[in-house]
Amino acid sequence: MPDLIEAIVALPAVPVLVFDALDEADDPADLMQRLLLPLTEALRPDGRPCLRLLVGTRRGTRFQPLLELAAAQQTLLDLDDVPDGELRADLAEHLSLRLAELPSYSAAPQRPVRTALARTVAAKLTRNAGTVRDWGPFLVARIFGRALETLPAPADVAAAEHLGASVPVTLPGVLELDLSLQPQRARLRAVLAAVAWAKGEGLPTEAVAAVAAEFDPDVNDGNVRQLLEANRFYLRTGVESDGSTLYRLFHQGLADYLQVESYLRPYTPTHPRPDSSGGPE
């Protein structure tokens, strides 16, 4: 660490270092204590900080020293600190644009339907403090949008509002809803559970197949490749030094849930599956 600080101090200009997704590091608390905090304390000969540090992370008490330091310097930017009305409008616009891309919602006569659906979903997700604080309404809405690709489109505005009001308000809830709609749900759950344990750039296909087979014996190399390709929605990819593709989940919250929960149990909804007809469930 002293060598690193000495090298930074010797630079002709104050650099900017960016650390994104601190909470996704292998040992984020240790990284903060041994690297980030010492960097914030180091000074140049003229008394200026040795660098400007931009750190992206989710909330967590283990990061409290870093958060308190940023708050004391009035440099803490909380992306969740948005007025409810603004957040609701942005979320409704986001989901409306997403729906407009789906064939069953894209026609001009469907505009009132997708508008009503988007507004209802946005209203429910933003009035639930737990969704805003713990999961992020955009993430939940994004996965609900994926589920809407499978569910029949509502026939009218009333049915759209009924469907929108059924949106789960947690990441586990909306993930389980989407998995319940997939034709190979058990195999897909096993594959996603395997990818959830990926570190760094991700796992190669062979490793995904080997781990997933421990969760579901029906998984093999052939159907793993098919499932990975068909469910890129949930994945981010990297490239190994030999050119092979590496897979990881697109959001750490998904990995956290799939690692901790008993993710191989059958889906048993606590409320009826969304009914787009607007009739009795």
Secondary structure by P-SEA (a helix, b strand, c coil): caaaaaaaaacccbbbbbbccccccccaaaaaaacaaaaaacccccccccbbbbbbbcccccaaaaaaaaaaaccccccccccaaaaaaaaaaaaaaaaaaccccccccaaaaaaaaaaaaaaaaaacccccccccaaaaaaaaaaaaacccccccaaaaaaaaaaccccaaaaaaaaaaaccaaaaaaaaaaaacccccccccaaaaaaaaaaacccccaaaaaaaaaaccccbbbbbcccbbbbbbbccaaaaaaaacccccccccccccccccccccc
